[in-house]
């Protein structure tokens, strides 16, 4: 079955509010500022560098600071993108990617952050599922399928999972990206990465991970 994973950037003025509908699998990362999120059986406050997930409708209200969100939504293919609207709200669809997911299989949603020191790298690797990344700060070069793409702050990219990837972070400053991946449920609590070259398995790794969300999901219809 075909699904679509979309990434939005939402900017909320202080004290502004937005309502998000249900029916999608949603992950939200607070890049700056803070907000209160409430919905069916859900209520919480979130500051910068925090994240949460929900499937039901949500009401989000910014605090006293301007707030920037990265919002991933997994939906059944065919639905139109739904950028957030409202007074004091600016919403941009950054990227969408088509994913073929088997409804007979069980999946999980993982939302995390990956940090690199200056000159850091992720040695050539694959993942067990696809996902969208978005650079938070710094710079990164992604080498895959014979191509190299450079990304700067708030620029997104999609990795399908099985294609080998080598990542080289900026040599001059620290870099980090946030990402959401859809993975086999059997990986709950386990790493999804596999290194392509046997000699890389025991090499020191420069990237550091911060996992915010690691939860089973049901695919949206």
C-alpha positions as CSV (number, residue, x, y, z in Angstrom):
1,X,0.0,0.0,0.0
2,X,1.3,3.5,-0.9
3,X,1.7,6.1,1.8
4,X,3.1,9.6,1.8
5,X,5.5,11.0,4.4
6,X,5.5,14.8,4.5
7,X,7.6,17.3,6.4
8,X,6.3,20.8,7.2
9,X,7.9,23.8,8.9
10,X,5.4,25.7,11.1
11,X,6.2,29.1,12.7
12,X,3.9,30.3,15.4
13,X,3.9,33.9,16.7
14,X,3.9,34.2,20.6
15,X,0.5,33.1,22.0
16,X,-0.8,32.0,18.6
17,X,-2.6,28.7,18.2
18,X,-3.3,26.1,15.5
19,X,-5.5,23.1,15.2
20,X,-4.3,19.9,13.4
21,X,-6.8,17.3,12.2
22,X,-6.5,13.6,13.0
23,X,-6.3,10.6,10.7
24,X,-2.5,10.8,10.2
25,X,0.5,9.5,12.1
26,X,2.2,12.7,13.2
27,X,5.5,13.6,14.9
28,X,6.4,17.1,15.9
29,X,9.9,18.4,16.9
30,X,10.2,21.8,18.6
31,X,13.1,23.5,17.0
32,X,12.8,26.8,18.9
33,X,10.4,28.3,21.4
34,X,7.8,26.2,23.2
35,X,4.2,25.2,23.2
36,X,1.3,23.5,24.9
37,X,-0.2,20.5,23.0
38,X,-3.6,19.1,23.9
39,X,-5.9,16.6,22.3
40,X,-7.8,13.4,23.0
41,X,-6.0,11.7,26.0
42,X,-3.1,14.0,25.3
43,X,-1.8,17.1,27.1
44,X,1.7,18.3,27.6
45,X,4.2,21.2,27.4
46,X,7.2,21.0,25.1
47,X,10.3,23.2,24.9
48,X,13.1,23.5,22.3
49,X,14.8,20.2,21.3
50,X,11.8,18.1,22.4
51,X,9.4,16.0,20.3
52,X,6.1,14.0,20.6
53,X,3.8,12.0,18.4
54,X,0.0,11.8,18.1
55,X,-2.6,10.5,15.7
56,X,-5.7,12.3,17.0
57,X,-6.5,15.9,16.4
58,X,-4.3,18.4,18.3
59,X,-4.5,22.0,19.5
60,X,-1.1,23.7,19.7
61,X,-0.6,27.0,21.5
62,X,2.8,28.8,21.5
63,X,4.1,30.3,24.7
64,X,5.7,33.7,25.1
65,X,8.3,33.1,22.4
66,X,8.1,32.7,18.7
67,X,8.0,28.9,18.1
68,X,9.4,26.9,15.2
69,X,8.2,23.3,14.6
70,X,9.2,20.5,12.3
71,X,6.0,18.4,11.7
72,X,6.1,15.0,10.0
73,X,2.9,13.4,8.8
74,X,2.4,9.9,7.4
75,X,-0.9,9.6,5.5
76,X,-2.5,7.4,2.9
77,X,-1.4,8.4,-0.6
78,X,-3.8,10.5,-2.5
79,X,-4.7,13.1,0.2
80,X,-3.8,16.7,-0.5
81,X,-1.1,18.3,1.7
82,X,-2.6,20.2,4.7
83,X,-0.4,23.1,5.7
84,X,-1.4,24.8,8.9
85,X,-3.2,28.1,8.6
86,X,-4.4,30.7,11.1
87,X,-3.5,34.1,12.6
88,X,0.1,34.3,13.5
89,X,0.8,30.9,11.7
90,X,3.2,30.4,8.8
91,X,3.4,26.9,7.4
92,X,5.6,25.5,4.6
93,X,5.6,22.0,3.1
94,X,9.4,21.2,2.9
95,X,9.3,17.8,1.4
96,X,7.1,14.8,0.7
97,X,8.1,11.3,-0.2
98,X,6.1,8.3,-1.4
99,X,6.6,5.1,0.7
100,X,5.3,1.6,-0.1
101,X,4.4,0.0,3.2
102,X,2.9,-3.5,3.6
103,X,-0.4,-3.4,5.7
104,X,0.3,-7.0,6.7
105,X,3.5,-5.9,8.4
106,X,4.0,-4.1,11.8
107,X,5.8,-0.8,11.9
108,X,7.1,1.7,14.4
109,X,7.8,5.4,14.2
110,X,11.2,6.7,15.3
111,X,12.0,10.4,15.8
112,X,15.5,11.3,16.8
113,X,18.3,13.8,16.4
114,X,21.8,13.1,15.1
115,X,24.7,15.3,16.1
116,X,28.2,15.6,14.5
117,X,31.3,17.4,15.8
118,X,33.2,19.5,13.2
119,X,34.6,17.1,10.6
120,X,32.3,14.3,11.8
121,X,31.1,11.6,9.4
122,X,28.6,8.7,9.2
123,X,30.5,5.8,7.6
124,X,28.8,4.1,4.6
125,X,25.6,2.5,5.9
126,X,22.0,1.5,5.2
127,X,18.8,1.6,7.3
128,X,15.9,-0.9,7.6
129,X,13.4,1.7,6.6
130,X,12.8,5.1,5.0
131,X,12.5,8.6,6.5
132,X,12.9,12.3,6.1
133,X,15.8,14.2,7.6
134,X,16.1,18.0,8.1
135,X,19.3,19.8,9.0
136,X,19.0,21.9,12.2
137,X,22.3,23.7,12.0
138,X,25.8,23.4,10.4
139,X,26.1,21.7,7.0
140,X,26.3,18.1,5.7
141,X,27.1,16.4,2.4
142,X,25.1,13.2,1.6
143,X,26.8,10.8,-0.8
144,X,24.4,8.2,-2.2
145,X,23.6,6.4,-5.5
146,X,26.6,8.0,-7.1
147,X,25.5,11.6,-6.2
148,X,26.6,14.1,-3.6
149,X,24.1,16.7,-2.2
150,X,25.0,19.5,0.2
151,X,22.3,20.6,2.8
152,X,22.2,23.7,5.0
153,X,20.0,24.6,7.9
154,X,16.3,23.6,7.5
155,X,16.9,21.8,4.2
156,X,15.4,18.3,4.1
157,X,16.2,15.1,2.3
158,X,14.7,11.6,2.1
159,X,16.6,8.4,2.5
160,X,14.8,5.2,1.3
161,X,16.8,3.0,3.6
162,X,18.5,0.3,1.5
163,X,20.6,2.7,-0.6
164,X,24.1,3.0,0.9
165,X,24.8,6.5,2.3
166,X,28.0,8.2,3.4
167,X,27.5,11.5,5.3
168,X,30.2,14.1,5.8
169,X,29.4,17.0,8.2
170,X,30.9,20.5,8.0
171,X,34.6,20.7,8.9
172,X,34.2,24.1,10.5
173,X,31.3,23.8,12.8
174,X,29.1,21.3,14.7
175,X,26.1,20.0,12.7
176,X,22.9,18.2,13.6
177,X,19.7,16.9,11.9
178,X,16.3,15.7,13.1
179,X,14.6,12.8,11.4
180,X,11.6,10.6,11.4
181,X,11.8,7.0,10.1
182,X,9.2,4.3,9.5
183,X,10.8,1.0,10.6
184,X,9.9,-2.6,11.1
185,X,8.4,-3.0,14.6
186,X,10.9,-5.6,15.5
187,X,13.5,-2.8,15.7
188,X,11.7,-1.3,18.7
189,X,14.5,-0.1,21.0
190,X,17.2,-1.3,18.6
191,X,19.4,0.5,16.1
192,X,18.3,0.5,12.5
193,X,21.8,1.1,11.0
194,X,24.0,-1.5,9.2
195,X,27.5,-0.7,8.0
196,X,28.3,-1.7,4.5
197,X,32.0,-2.3,4.9
198,X,33.1,-4.9,7.4
199,X,36.2,-2.9,8.3
200,X,34.0,0.0,9.5
201,X,32.1,-2.0,12.2
202,X,34.7,-1.5,14.9
203,X,35.9,2.0,13.9
204,X,35.0,4.8,16.3
205,X,31.7,6.6,15.3
206,X,31.5,10.4,15.5
207,X,27.8,10.8,15.4
208,X,25.7,10.9,18.6
209,X,22.0,10.1,18.8
210,X,19.1,11.5,20.9
211,X,15.9,9.4,20.5
212,X,12.7,11.2,21.3
213,X,10.1,8.9,19.9
214,X,10.2,5.1,19.4
215,X,6.7,3.8,19.3
216,X,4.5,1.2,17.4
217,X,2.1,2.7,14.9
218,X,-0.9,1.5,12.9
219,X,-0.7,2.6,9.3
220,X,-3.3,5.3,8.3
221,X,-6.1,4.2,5.9
